[in-house]
Amino acid sequence: MTESLREQYEKIEEKVLSPFAMLSKNSKGRDKEEEPCSIRTCFQRDRDRIIHSKSFRRLKHKTQVFLAPVGDHYRTRLTHTLEVSQIARTIARALRLNEDLTEAIALGHDLGHTPFGHAGESVLDRLVEGGFKHYHQSVRVVKYLEKKGEGLNLTFEVVDGIGKHSKGRSGDLEGKSLDIATYEAKIVRISDMVAYLNHDFDDAVRAEVVKENDLPEIVRKRIGKTTRERINTLVNDIVFFTLEKKYKEVGMSPEIKEAFLIFKDYMYDNIYSNQKVKKEFIKSERVLEFLFEFYMKHPEQIPKFYFKRNDPNDRIVADFISGMTDTFAINTFEKLFIPQRWIF
């Protein structure tokens, strides 16, 4: 019997990839068994499903740090995702890990993010029984909500990586406290932070919230004075540190890690908590509170497929609202709560 192109590629993976890489043929599979593709590996297939999903397209109109920015060069949740993917793929390729798995996790990691960035997340976390975390929601999106409630039926390894990518301010950089299934997921986890700290700082400089020279001297000296220099330093350090540790750790050298954590603290203290940045988010929080209250009283206005799993109403409302873009949330609020002038 003639080998499929997929099987040929899987043999190439065996020859080329590191012993620490997740081989496509060794995937634990999907919740619902499917016939393998004759051309693509399972992880290539997952990547394609994510890119073609509605949730992925909506990321272009979801806030990263600056709410609905007018300027052409500010990041959105979509451009953030693409930058994470690029950084993670570079590291994965250098370490001879599975680049397709890495890319799929990176492209799917923020699908569950709310409108209005982390401000929206904090609102839903307060209003929903059991809380709301965007990384858990990203898993709900790919497993239960996409394709009108059918889900994307992704592989175990991609779903695991999506669900364990987030760190927050106090989370450990390497994810040592988590049972992360693959090295590829660990690469996405650290690449996410490399991407957002650097591009959020770049956006903050563009918005004149801070100046380039405001970064602590230890960051500028050890990591770099520009976004390009910092990303290059960090990517190289992660690659060579991981090789030096013979893959027992995926992380940064002590000197670079110290400066990187100072960089992170600076961002949380001076940008993510900056009143100039936060003032519009206070309004956006009220928008989501009103929308949440409305849909709790009128669940019949939510598409029926959200009710397939018989989840509690507050979780269903959170599913619906978290899928909104910034613009859709604002327009829906105006439609529901702002009086419309009568036009003769």
C-alpha positions as a printed NumPy array, in Angstrom:
array([[  0.   ,   0.   ,   0.   ],
       [  1.329,   3.429,  -0.985],
       [  2.303,   5.723,   1.894],
       [  0.337,   8.925,   2.221],
       [  2.134,  12.267,   2.154],
       [  1.278,  12.64 ,   5.841],
       [  2.996,   9.342,   6.677],
       [  6.058,  10.392,   4.706],
       [  6.215,  13.653,   6.628],
       [  5.814,  11.831,   9.944],
       [  8.903,   9.776,   9.052],
       [ 10.804,  12.984,   8.335],
       [  9.824,  14.22 ,  11.824],
       [ 11.309,  11.055,  13.344],
       [ 14.613,  11.671,  11.582],
       [ 14.884,  15.438,  12.056],
       [ 13.263,  16.389,  15.357],
       [ 14.806,  16.252,  18.807],
       [ 14.065,  13.251,  21.054],
       [ 12.243,  15.78 ,  23.26 ],
       [  9.88 ,  16.862,  20.466],
       [  6.274,  15.714,  20.277],
       [  6.004,  13.61 ,  17.149],
       [  2.731,  13.977,  15.278],
       [  2.277,  10.214,  15.044],
       [  2.479,   9.946,  18.857],
       [ -0.376,  12.341,  19.574],
       [ -2.908,  11.155,  22.138],
       [ -5.546,  12.015,  19.568],
       [ -8.896,  13.794,  19.624],
       [-12.025,  13.503,  21.75 ],
       [-13.867,  12.343,  18.627],
       [-11.904,   9.96 ,  16.459],
       [-11.426,  11.04 ,  12.837],
       [ -9.876,   9.629,   9.703],
       [ -6.324,  11.032,   9.395],
       [ -5.689,  13.529,   6.624],
       [ -3.764,  12.136,   3.672],
       [ -1.638,  15.285,   3.396],
       [ -1.418,  17.032,   6.787],
       [ -0.25 ,  15.79 ,  10.161],
       [ -2.704,  16.073,  13.04 ],
       [ -1.035,  19.255,  14.334],
       [ -0.986,  20.883,  10.891],
       [ -4.684,  20.118,  10.676],
       [ -5.3  ,  21.724,  14.085],
       [ -3.427,  24.844,  13.034],
       [ -5.59 ,  25.163,   9.933],
       [ -8.811,  24.678,  11.893],
       [ -7.841,  27.458,  14.276],
       [ -6.935,  29.882,  11.494],
       [-10.254,  29.26 ,   9.724],
       [-12.327,  29.657,  12.898],
       [-14.572,  32.626,  13.597],
       [-12.972,  33.096,  17.01 ],
       [ -9.592,  33.618,  15.369],
       [-10.961,  36.227,  12.97 ],
       [-12.609,  38.123,  15.814],
       [ -9.232,  38.654,  17.487],
       [ -8.523,  41.475,  15.042],
       [-11.169,  43.594,  16.822],
       [-10.257,  42.71 ,  20.41 ],
       [ -8.121,  44.949,  22.608],
       [ -4.555,  44.113,  23.517],
       [ -3.695,  47.072,  25.827],
       [ -5.104,  50.183,  24.19 ],
       [ -8.875,  50.22 ,  23.761],
       [-10.015,  50.297,  20.112],
       [ -6.921,  52.237,  18.976],
       [ -7.334,  54.513,  15.965],
       [ -3.658,  54.432,  14.945],
       [ -2.664,  51.899,  12.301],
       [  0.282,  50.441,  14.201],
       [ -1.122,  49.577,  17.627],
       [ -1.417,  45.898,  18.438],
       [ -4.681,  44.043,  18.67 ],
       [ -5.248,  40.601,  20.143],
       [ -4.706,  39.179,  16.633],
       [ -1.366,  40.852,  15.978],
       [ -0.264,  39.791,  19.461],
       [ -1.152,  36.194,  18.565],
       [  0.856,  36.373,  15.346],
       [  3.879,  37.782,  17.174],
       [  3.694,  34.999,  19.765],
       [  3.517,  32.467,  16.95 ],
       [  6.561,  33.903,  15.198],
       [  8.684,  33.974,  18.365],
       [  7.589,  30.495,  19.451],
       [  8.223,  28.975,  16.022],
       [ 11.723,  30.474,  15.898],
       [ 12.569,  28.944,  19.273],
       [ 10.949,  25.607,  18.436],
       [ 12.826,  25.334,  15.152],
       [ 16.163,  26.134,  16.808],
       [ 15.506,  23.45 ,  19.431],
       [ 14.269,  20.976,  16.791],
       [ 10.869,  20.733,  18.442],
       [  7.602,  20.263,  16.548],
       [  7.024,  23.612,  14.872],
       [  3.5  ,  22.716,  13.709],
       [  2.354,  21.865,  17.235],
       [  3.998,  25.031,  18.551],
       [  2.245,  27.147,  15.939],
       [ -1.159,  25.594,  16.588],
       [ -0.919,  26.248,  20.332],
       [  0.277,  29.815,  19.759],
       [ -2.485,  30.639,  17.279],
       [ -5.161,  29.264,  19.605],
       [ -3.909,  30.483,  22.946],
       [ -6.038,  33.65 ,  23.191],
       [ -9.244,  32.587,  21.402],
       [-11.177,  32.916,  24.662],
       [-10.122,  36.458,  25.449],
       [-12.892,  38.918,  26.269],
       [-13.571,  42.283,  24.666],
       [-11.646,  45.123,  26.335],
       [ -8.667,  42.957,  27.247],
       [ -8.009,  41.995,  30.849],
       [-10.519,  44.585,  32.044],
       [-13.261,  42.497,  30.439],
       [-11.797,  39.352,  31.934],
       [-11.86 ,  40.834,  35.445],
       [-15.544,  41.762,  35.078],
       [-16.601,  38.269,  34.064],
       [-14.336,  36.745,  36.696],
       [-16.283,  38.724,  39.291],
       [-19.749,  37.995,  37.901],
       [-19.557,  34.285,  37.027],
       [-19.863,  31.558,  39.629],
       [-16.507,  29.791,  39.736],
       [-14.712,  32.703,  38.073],
       [-13.562,  33.352,  34.527],
       [-10.059,  32.953,  33.121],
       [ -9.343,  33.594,  29.469],
       [ -7.109,  30.512,  29.13 ],
       [ -9.891,  28.26 ,  30.433],
       [-12.257,  30.032,  28.073],
       [ -9.92 ,  29.405,  25.143],
       [-10.269,  25.701,  25.874],
       [-14.077,  26.04 ,  26.023],
       [-13.994,  27.801,  22.652],
       [-12.074,  25.055,  20.856],
       [-13.846,  22.175,  22.615],
       [-17.458,  23.345,  22.862],
       [-18.271,  26.737,  21.297],
       [-16.72 ,  26.951,  17.836],
       [-18.704,  25.75 ,  14.806],
       [-21.989,  26.556,  16.531],
       [-21.387,  24.307,  19.48 ],
       [-19.587,  21.443,  17.75 ],
       [-16.083,  22.549,  18.686],
       [-12.922,  22.134,  16.599],
       [-12.073,  18.646,  17.922],
       [ -8.374,  19.455,  18.325],
       [ -5.71 ,  17.068,  19.53 ],
       [ -5.005,  16.624,  23.23 ],
       [ -1.571,  18.281,  22.942],
       [ -2.886,  21.479,  21.358],
       [ -5.715,  21.818,  23.88 ],
       [ -3.307,  21.181,  26.766],
       [ -0.956,  23.897,  25.527],
       [ -3.777,  26.402,  25.062],
       [ -5.068,  25.803,  28.569],
       [ -1.685,  26.187,  30.261],
       [ -0.176,  29.167,  28.475],
       [ -1.032,  31.942,  30.919],
       [  1.083,  33.305,  33.754],
       [ -0.286,  36.591,  35.087],
       [  1.954,  38.844,  37.137],
       [  2.869,  36.319,  39.81 ],
       [  2.858,  33.107,  37.74 ],
       [  6.128,  31.208,  37.384],
       [  7.886,  31.826,  34.103],
       [  8.634,  28.205,  33.269],
       [  5.315,  26.721,  34.412],
       [  7.034,  24.364,  36.861],
       [  3.88 ,  24.171,  38.976],
       [  1.851,  22.923,  35.994],
       [  1.782,  19.498,  34.427],
       [  2.496,  20.736,  30.903],
       [  2.356,  17.86 ,  28.433],
       [  4.878,  19.003,  25.79 ],
       [  7.994,  21.08 ,  25.356],
       [  6.183,  22.891,  22.563],
       [  3.589,  24.157,  25.053],
       [  6.361,  25.367,  27.358],
       [  7.862,  27.299,  24.448],
       [  4.535,  29.019,  23.707],
       [  4.096,  29.891,  27.387],
       [  7.408,  31.73 ,  27.602],
       [  7.081,  33.216,  24.089],
       [  3.73 ,  34.755,  25.041],
       [  5.405,  36.817,  27.743],
       [  8.362,  37.763,  25.553],
       [  5.919,  39.031,  22.935],
       [  3.457,  40.958,  25.055],
       [  5.958,  42.73 ,  27.322],
       [  7.933,  43.964,  24.343],
       [  5.098,  44.947,  22.033],
       [  3.014,  46.459,  24.842],
       [  5.972,  48.63 ,  25.797],
       [  6.387,  49.615,  22.149],
       [  2.702,  50.601,  21.985],
       [  2.982,  52.55 ,  25.236],
       [  5.902,  54.54 ,  23.799],
       [  3.863,  55.18 ,  20.66 ],
       [  0.953,  56.385,  22.823],
       [  3.335,  58.649,  24.792],
       [  2.444,  56.929,  28.051],
       [  6.167,  56.276,  28.66 ],
       [  9.441,  56.991,  26.89 ],
       [ 11.913,  54.456,  25.534],
       [ 14.532,  55.615,  28.034],
       [ 12.16 ,  55.035,  30.961],
       [ 12.913,  51.317,  31.036],
       [ 15.065,  50.342,  34.038],
       [ 18.771,  50.48 ,  33.229],
       [ 19.287,  46.795,  34.022],
       [ 16.734,  45.901,  31.323],
       [ 18.297,  48.195,  28.746],
       [ 21.808,  46.992,  29.551],
       [ 21.219,  43.238,  29.74 ],
       [ 18.339,  42.712,  27.307],
       [ 18.421,  45.627,  24.881],
       [ 17.551,  49.242,  24.168],
       [ 15.056,  48.555,  21.362],
       [ 12.231,  46.087,  20.808],
       [ 14.263,  44.307,  18.127],
       [ 17.311,  43.989,  20.387],
       [ 15.269,  42.75 ,  23.342],
       [ 13.385,  40.073,  21.412],
       [ 16.628,  38.897,  19.767],
       [ 18.392,  38.685,  23.138],
       [ 15.551,  36.813,  24.787],
       [ 15.022,  34.317,  21.967],
       [ 18.729,  33.5  ,  21.819],
       [ 18.967,  33.194,  25.593],
       [ 15.984,  30.824,  25.795],
       [ 17.406,  28.617,  23.04 ],
       [ 20.945,  28.363,  24.415],
       [ 19.849,  28.058,  28.059],
       [ 17.521,  25.176,  27.154],
       [ 20.282,  23.466,  25.179],
       [ 22.765,  24.004,  28.002],
       [ 20.309,  22.406,  30.434],
       [ 19.8  ,  19.521,  27.984],
       [ 16.055,  20.292,  27.871],
       [ 15.621,  19.66 ,  31.606],
       [ 14.519,  23.293,  31.817],
       [ 12.916,  25.627,  29.292],
       [ 13.722,  29.114,  30.494],
       [ 16.293,  31.887,  30.703],
       [ 19.766,  32.237,  32.134],
       [ 19.824,  33.731,  35.67 ],
       [ 21.237,  37.082,  34.507],
       [ 18.654,  37.558,  31.753],
       [ 15.799,  36.203,  33.856],
       [ 16.53 ,  38.723,  36.612],
       [ 16.345,  41.607,  34.147],
       [ 13.274,  40.125,  32.45 ],
       [ 11.32 ,  39.909,  35.72 ],
       [ 12.245,  43.53 ,  36.456],
       [ 10.926,  44.367,  32.989],
       [  7.673,  42.564,  33.816],
       [  7.248,  44.387,  37.131],
       [  7.922,  47.702,  35.392],
       [  5.187,  46.982,  32.848],
       [  2.589,  46.103,  35.482],
       [  3.462,  49.104,  37.648],
       [  3.782,  51.734,  34.935],
       [  1.678,  50.661,  31.951],
       [ -0.95 ,  48.059,  32.823],
       [ -1.87 ,  50.09 ,  35.924],
       [ -1.411,  53.504,  34.28 ],
       [ -4.458,  55.744,  34.782],
       [ -4.175,  57.144,  31.26 ],
       [ -4.509,  53.603,  29.926],
       [ -7.122,  52.46 ,  32.436],
       [ -9.586,  55.355,  32.318],
       [-11.468,  54.082,  29.256],
       [-11.5  ,  50.562,  30.658],
       [-13.515,  51.765,  33.648],
       [-16.262,  52.664,  31.176],
       [-15.868,  49.371,  29.341],
       [-16.331,  47.465,  32.587],
       [-19.708,  49.144,  33.036],
       [-20.647,  48.174,  29.474],
       [-20.022,  44.5  ,  30.188],
       [-21.799,  44.669,  33.547],
       [-24.924,  46.022,  31.862],
       [-24.7  ,  43.428,  29.079],
       [-24.252,  40.616,  31.587],
       [-27.281,  41.731,  33.61 ],
       [-29.387,  42.066,  30.453],
       [-28.595,  38.604,  29.07 ],
       [-29.102,  36.987,  32.47 ],
       [-32.657,  38.349,  32.32 ],
       [-33.099,  37.638,  28.593],
       [-31.207,  34.41 ,  27.784],
       [-33.58 ,  33.825,  24.873],
       [-31.622,  36.478,  22.958],
       [-28.482,  34.322,  23.004],
       [-28.061,  31.891,  20.065],
       [-29.432,  28.471,  20.93 ],
       [-26.21 ,  26.517,  20.351],
       [-24.723,  28.101,  23.503],
       [-27.193,  26.021,  25.538],
       [-26.178,  22.618,  24.11 ],
       [-24.232,  21.568,  27.205],
       [-26.837,  22.684,  29.763],
       [-24.311,  24.863,  31.581],
       [-25.525,  27.36 ,  34.208],
       [-26.949,  30.564,  32.731],
       [-24.135,  32.753,  34.059],
       [-21.563,  30.581,  32.295],
       [-23.566,  30.687,  29.062],
       [-23.847,  34.473,  29.27 ],
       [-20.088,  34.67 ,  29.847],
       [-19.511,  32.423,  26.805],
       [-21.587,  34.766,  24.68 ],
       [-20.133,  38.035,  25.969],
       [-16.529,  36.851,  25.926],
       [-16.884,  36.056,  22.235],
       [-17.831,  39.647,  21.408],
       [-15.356,  42.047,  19.835],
       [-14.882,  45.477,  21.398],
       [-16.959,  47.078,  18.643],
       [-19.779,  44.536,  18.839],
       [-19.995,  44.94 ,  22.617],
       [-20.181,  48.742,  22.34 ],
       [-22.732,  48.624,  19.516],
       [-24.871,  46.107,  21.404],
       [-24.758,  48.274,  24.512],
       [-25.854,  51.318,  22.495],
       [-28.663,  49.361,  20.873],
       [-29.949,  48.051,  24.213],
       [-29.413,  51.005,  26.55 ],
       [-28.989,  54.238,  24.577],
       [-32.261,  55.869,  23.443],
       [-32.555,  56.074,  19.677],
       [-33.864,  59.276,  18.126],
       [-37.127,  58.905,  16.258],
       [-36.567,  59.68 ,  12.584],
       [-39.611,  60.67 ,  10.548]])
